[in-house]
Amino acid sequence: MTSAAFPGFEYRDDALHCEGVALAAVAAAVGTPVFVYSRGAIETAYRAYDAALAGIDHLICYSVKANSSLGILNLLARLGAGADIVSGGELYRWLKAGGDAGKVVFSGVGKTEAEMRSALEAGILAFNVESGEEIDVLDRVARAAGVRARVALRVNPDVDAQTHPYISTGLTQNKFGIAAAAARDAFRRAADLPGLDVRGIDCHIGSQLTKTSPFSDAIARLCELILSLASEGIRITDLDIGGGLGIDYGKDGDAPPPSHDAYGAAVKQAMSVLGDHQVRLLVEPGRSIVGPAGVLLARVLYNKDNEVKHFTIVDAAMNDLIRPSFYGSHHPMQPVRRSAAASRVTDVVGPICETGDFLARDRALPPMERGELLAIGAAGAYGFTMSSNYNTRPRAAEVLVSGETWTVIRDRETLEHLVRGERIAE
Ligand SMILES: *Cc1c(COP(=O)(O)O)cnc(C)c1O
């Protein structure tokens, strides 16, 4: 975790820091578990996309579901980002954080009419429409509101993203998008509807992509469609290529993801077939903006051994970070106080009553005593947003570090929060 892949985190005098702040000081003040994010790392990642896409008209629509805390959204809005949202709730958050409605794209296979109405009212940039039925419903909702909805059609390009099956979204067997073979007809039909203003084409083939070739293949498919639609008089001006790069989760033997520059070069190369047909490029990165910029801090509660295993029981659990249990993901881990002791192999587990409640299995870590702090890295994306109250555990606090200062951007939940809105029947 203290490597070039995690720019915000390093040891100073054997104490792990986020930028200029000792993680132990944050844990002492706020308690654990707590997510700690590096503002500098988030800004650097955002700017790396911007620089990689320089020279082409582009908009970076940060994928809100990766980390939707107001303090994070506000930071990205101030950098000039747009947003990729997948629910009315995410629109509410983006606007509340000071985000620009005019830079919002709304993705997702199951938008409700109420969500469509609120997005039309806010004046979002575009709906990424995912089915024939959704085309008709959005047309009707927009006409009833007396407006035209700007839309892109999400095409499923049938490209293998070569990632975990749960986060592979661009294959025919996945629920997302309109089948490539049916896309031309869908565009023709949508272009004729008075409530719709068809401007864009969109895809999102998956997450945690560690090669540029799936992006290139998907862009090639979409560009082919753009050119053939143009020949029928349907002019596409926005090309949205979905989520961003994968990140380094610190697992030995895993190839590092491509650099932003390699990604930018591959995208530009794939788009060059468009020739004079100028489009604006939209990208929807989430994981690669916030993932490496966050750690989850946990405190060791107990150690125990049996004949075959050592267990390190910590106060963070699968309800705080579900990725290891859900996807079998690897997260890098380091003690907050650097240790010279020889590592031993341990399972890092939480207090939840599930065998699936583990943060790491068979991990080599220096021995850590009760009370010591463990930093779980690459936890800034799909960490807090996928957390739950399972086992009636309050959700963690979140802290944003900037240089020598830090802000609690979310308080730890209280027990009252956990029962809010509940009542006992007569
Ligand atoms: C999840 C998602 C993204 C973000 O993907 P990352 O891999 O986190 O960059 C972008 N667009 C859509 C439609 C998504 O569902």
The ligand as an SDF file (V2000), in Angstrom:
LIG
                    3D

 15 15  0  0  0  0  0  0  0  0999 V2000
  -20.1470    1.3670  -12.2480 C   0  0  0  0  0  0  0  0  0  0  0  0
  -20.2530    2.1490  -13.4890 C   0  0  0  0  0  0  0  0  0  0  0  0
  -19.2190    3.0240  -13.8640 C   0  0  0  0  0  0  0  0  0  0  0  0
  -17.9250    3.1510  -13.0940 C   0  0  0  0  0  0  0  0  0  0  0  0
  -17.0350    2.1220  -13.3490 O   0  0  0  0  0  0  0  0  0  0  0  0
  -15.5630    2.1460  -12.7190 P   0  0  0  0  0  0  0  0  0  0  0  0
  -14.9980    0.8280  -13.0850 O   0  0  0  0  0  0  0  0  0  0  0  0
  -15.7100    2.3240  -11.2560 O   0  0  0  0  0  0  0  0  0  0  0  0
  -14.8070    3.2600  -13.3450 O   0  0  0  0  0  0  0  0  0  0  0  0
  -19.4060    3.8000  -14.9820 C   0  0  0  0  0  0  0  0  0  0  0  0
  -20.5610    3.7300  -15.7210 N   0  0  0  0  0  0  0  0  0  0  0  0
  -21.5590    2.8940  -15.3950 C   0  0  0  0  0  0  0  0  0  0  0  0
  -22.7840    2.8620  -16.2230 C   0  0  0  0  0  0  0  0  0  0  0  0
  -21.4490    2.0760  -14.2750 C   0  0  0  0  0  0  0  0  0  0  0  0
  -22.4370    1.2380  -13.9590 O   0  0  0  0  0  0  0  0  0  0  0  0
  1  2  1  0
  2  3  1  0
  2 14  2  0
  3  4  1  0
  3 10  2  0
  4  5  1  0
  5  6  1  0
  6  7  2  0
  6  8  1  0
  6  9  1  0
 10 11  1  0
 11 12  2  0
 12 13  1  0
 12 14  1  0
 14 15  1  0
M  END
$$$$
